[in-house]
Amino acid sequence: MALPISIDLREEAQEFHDFLTTLRSDDWERETLFMKWSPWDVVAHLHFFDEVSLRSLEGEEAFAPAREALIKTMSEGKTTKDMQLEAFEGVGAEELLDRWIKGCVSLCAKLGECNPKARLPWFGPDMGAQMFTTARYMETWSHAQAVYDMMGKSRTHTDRIQNIVAIGVRTFGWTFVNRKLEVPGPPPHVRLVAPSGTIWEYNAPEHDAESASGKELIEGTAVDFCLTVAQVRNVKDTELSVRGDVANQWMDIAQCFAGAPVDPPAPGYRLGR
């Protein structure tokens, strides 16, 4: 059984690629509001980890050097940005963009051939192929938003973002555990409107639904939910309706990506159109 999400990843990457071709040469050096990364930095980051992902698909022996290099770099006080700058030093925006999209298309093809239950080595525990691909999708979508924001351009979203909604809901408990906090209660009811207008619902109460759903409920657009769990926006800068102590605690620190705890952007800092 192939991985359908690999098609979503390829389409999301192609859409971002097409947008990037509209940037002027000086735009590639401007700072976004994500860690002051430029569009060049964003594409370098995506390309670097797509290439690392290709090594993962080759197995532990091929992937181990990449893991060891990252660990060594971090122990020296460097960042992944430093690694990207070293890896692609002297590569211009046009060439980098071409390298990235070709590499991403290759990655999607290989992921598409994966058994969804296959385990792939990564920097933490091994990941299932389905979750691995979802993570690559989320990275591509969320980093792209920083460039859209920098350019002051609105973005047309599709129901592909259900991949991010799913990982966002799934990481409810992990968000607290990752911060060494006690999980405050059962996952809240999440009811979202997809870009297509479809209603996506998670953790719906089984009994006394009308009263229970009002106690712990996150309601609004799927786009706003994705922007929040991927920490592209502070929840206060969205139109999500968040009701209940557990729901508010979660949305204040929601983090659907792996790694050490990261705080969301401050209210009013990362705003877009």
Phi, psi and omega in degrees: 000125181280169180262103180300330182298338178297330176290319177300317180298314181298317181292321179295317179296318180296320179297317178294318177304313182297322177294318182297332179292347179273351181288144172281165183300321181286339178296329183294343182255357180287153180273132169273177178272004173264099176054023181062022176290144173273166174304325177300316179299319181298312181293322177299320179296312180298316181294318181302312184279340169293319178295319177296323179297323177297323176294322179299321181293341178277348177114174185300318183298320180285329185277329186309316180301323179293318178297314182295322180295319180293316179299317180296317180298315181294324180293338179272004179084010179270171181242171175297330177297321177299319180296319180293319179297320178292320183292325186240027179304129178084359180274122180286167184300315183297316180292319180297317179299318179294317179298316183297309186294323178294318179294321180292320178298319177297317178299316181298321179297317181290320178295325180297336180270355184284147167289127181305337182268358179297148178256131182243134179293145178213193186281338171251224175294157173304154181238145171294148184301324179296311180292323178302313181291322177299320180296320178294323177297312182300318179299314182297314181296314186287320178292327178299323183301326180299324180284319175302317180297315181301321182276355180066033183252138173287156184234137177268117181265155179235174180289000173301334183292356174299335175300320180284322176304315183297316180288329177296314178295318184296331184266017177307300182295320182299326179306318180281315180300321181297334178262009182060037177250151176287135176295121191286351180163186178297155178301135179294160173291131179239122180230115189231150176261118179290162176306328180281349183100350177294147176267126175252128185229138181223146177057036179294136179299138182275331183236144178051049189304320185297315182281322183292321184294337180279344183282313180229095187217134171243122188221140179156208180274150176297326179298313180297323178296315179297317179300326182283310184290335176271002179059038173273333176225153166284141183304332180290344178263012175245177177256020176296138171265117184242115182238134177107150182297314182295314180300317180292319178300318181294308185295334179292334183229011185310137181210109183264002180252155183285166177113183180297158179302137179230137178276146176296163175299152179296151177304133178084357184275305181258100180239148179225194181255000000 
